[in-house]
Amino acid sequence: MNLDKIKSLVERGQAPAIEVHSIDPNIYLIFYKDGEDIRPVLDKSSKTLKCKSRTAAFLLLRETGLSKTDFVHKTAYEEMIGFAHSGQKTELRETITL
């Protein structure tokens, strides 16, 4: 899946499930979700598309015609995303209107 295919789906009235994941402070990856399967969106060279900021990823998705996406930040450090210490996997997930 690449941005052109996402745009094509949107133009046909389909709303693909897309997520932007924070991997590192300077690496944001875009994923296409199909049921429980999640795959990275690829660039024009068929390599994983990497964005240097959350905003850059959102701008690329806005250009496809998507109206919303989910932003996901996973961390082992609960305090970074505002959760009390629970020992469980932590994930901040929010739906973003593009």
Secondary structure, DSSP 8 states (H G I E B T S, - for coil): -BHHHHHHHHHTT---EEEEEEEETTEEEEEEEETTEEEE-B-TTSSB-EESSHHHHHHHHHHHT--EEEEEEEES-GGGGT----SS-EEEEEEEE-
